[in-house]
Amino acid sequence: MANRAVFEKAFPYGDDILALPVADLEMAANWYAEHFAMVEVERKTEPQPAVIMERDGTRIGFSVN
């Protein structure tokens, strides 16, 4: 049985989840789901389109900006 790495921490800016800038939310979300086994847990349209992905209790966001 292969060992699976566990994400332990990601440090947010203040109370916000880190939102990396991307040109295409769908492409970014699909890539992180496929390569890092992350799942989408939230999607926002305001103030900018954004998606929040999670794995092992660690969240990271992507935002069109």
N, C-alpha and C positions, 0 to 999 in steps of 0.2 A: 504494500500500500504506500503510495507516494505521500510525502508530507506536503502540506499546503501552508504557504506563508499566511500570517495573520497580520492585518493592518492594526497597529496599536494606537497611533495618535496622528491627528492632523490639527494644527493649531489655527484657530480662526482669528480674524481681525476683529477685535472687540467681541461683540456678541454675534457677528455675522459669520456665516460659513464662507470660506474662501471661494470666490467665484472667478475661475479662470476665463479670460476673454476668448471667445470662439466665433467663427463666422457662421457655422452651421450647427445648431443645437442637436438635431437628429443624428448627424454624423458623429459628433462627439459622444453623445449618449450611447449610441450603438457600439462605438469603438471601445469605450470603457466597459460596457457590459460584456462584450466578447473577450477582451484581453485581460480584464481584471475581475471578472465575475461580479461587477457592481450592478445594483438594481436601482431603478428610478424610484424615488420616494416622494418627490414633490416637483411640481412645475408651476412657474409663475409667468404672468404676462406683463405685470407692472412692477416697478417703473420700467424695467427692461425685460425682455424674454429671458428666462433662466430655467435651468433644470438642476435638481439636486440628486446626486447619486450616493449610494451607501453600500458599504461592505464591512462586516465585523464591527458595526457600531461607529464606523468612521465615515463622515460625510464630506463630499467635495461638490462644489457647484460649478456650473458653466453658464456664462452669460454672454449674450450678443451685445457687445459694446464697442 
